[in-house]
Amino acid sequence: MTGVGFGAFVRRAHDAGHLVVQPRMGMSSPERMRAGLLATKGAAATTVGTITLDSYTRVGDLESAELAVLEGVALNGYPIVSHETTTTLNVLDGIHGPDFPVQVRHGSAAPEDIFRALTAVGLDASEGGPVSYCLPYGRVPLRESVAHWAASCELLAAARESGAEPHLETFGGCVLGQLCPPALLVAVSVLEALFFRRHGIRSISLSYAQQTDPRQDAEAVAALRSLCARLLPDTEWHVVVYAYMGLFPETEEGAYRLLGKAAELAAATGSERLIVKTVAESRRIPSVAENVAALEHAAAVAARTPRAPLDGTGTQTYAEASALVNAVLELDDDLGAALLTAFAKGYLDVPYCLHPDNAGFSRSYIAADGRLCWADIGRMPLDGVADVRPARAITSADLLDSLSYVRRSFDRHDPDDTWPVALPAPRGA
């Protein structure tokens, strides 16, 4: 491995005892994008930069993105494919480097143009995956996404020829962001990492999104790390935790408290990086100042949180995640083909995901102790492994109640309240 690049930077920071914190940030104006990167770099924390792309670029509508650039219309992210290469080079000039790597985040099921554009300006870090940037985001067939991501990985891997060590982060640990039992998040994250590895990427990060119960989250990260150690022995890898991706608290106190819990989770589990959220998440796109405040709050909480990782292999989450990964790997030597077969057979089945290639039989619920549990495993190979409550109808009221569970818990003003708060037992369970 080389000593430069996104993965190497994160590894050095972790070895020095620092959690790397990172914002979600993307502005269509080159001047504002540069200012955001400078502010991130100057924060009182160990940071990496983010350029988040606009939704036109994400879905491949480059004509609309180019028109917006020509007419000076503001977009909800940075249109890296449509800006001139010299424009993006000026955005990065004097900012991006070994002491401050920058990652491009996008959400595309077909990212070839994005990867060409980012490598053209000397960037070599991005994220996503053939499953996680297909199922939740649109109607692109999974088969097409797998083919696009295979080609894109190989395109990015070619940057190694110029001395770089290109880096990809799986988004699999964030599938739908919420109400997905952690074992499935861990399994998809690991499978996407293996997909990256088989298509030439040697520096990988694996994501996990904070869910509804701190102990279950710690077990999930431990399971993820154990599976990585077993299945990625020749790969530079690290774990990135995401602050809760569902409905964020509406109060400033609640938002900071939830972000602090995410920082504690990352630091205690030995994770190397954290994607933050801000006090503005429930209302609007956050300002640069609010992003910097979130970065600094998370870094301060992490600095006072000792590392205390759990055993990775002795938990229910590990048993389920391992069973899912092993079952998919046995389907086909070609991992892309195995993923397609797994979804076609229902071996992987994301709760409440409406994509046509998702079986849609699995269901989850939040138990009285706050843990995410299976109400129905559908056809997933978890018989005798998962603890499944008798299948029941999940009503729309149940779903809405679950979606707002974390927000309600953290917006409470009683300082004696603890998280999670008790919920009534599922009806009919």
Salt bridges, closest charged atoms under 4 A:
ASP99 OD2 - LYS41 NZ 3.98
GLU112 OE2 - HIS148 ND1 2.81
ASP113 OD1 - ARG116 NH1 3.09
GLU127 OE1 - ARG105 NH2 3.48
GLU154 OE2 - HIS199 ND1 2.93
GLU165 OE2 - ARG160 NH2 3.28
GLU169 OE1 - ARG105 NH1 3.20
GLU169 OE1 - ARG273 NH2 2.96
ASP213 OD2 - ARG371 NH1 3.81
GLU219 OE2 - ARG215 NE 3.54
GLU219 OE1 - ARG371 NH2 2.94
ASP234 OD2 - ARG197 NH2 2.40
GLU250 OE2 - ARG407 NH1 3.68
GLU264 OE1 - LYS261 NZ 3.71
GLU272 OE2 - ARG11 NH2 3.27
GLU272 OE2 - ARG225 NH2 2.84
GLU290 OE2 - ARG284 NH2 2.64
ASP357 OD2 - HIS355 ND1 3.97
ASP398 OD2 - ARG392 NH1 3.28
ASP398 OD1 - ARG427 NH2 2.62
ASP401 OD1 - ARG408 NH1 3.39
ASP417 OD2 - ARG412 NH1 3.89
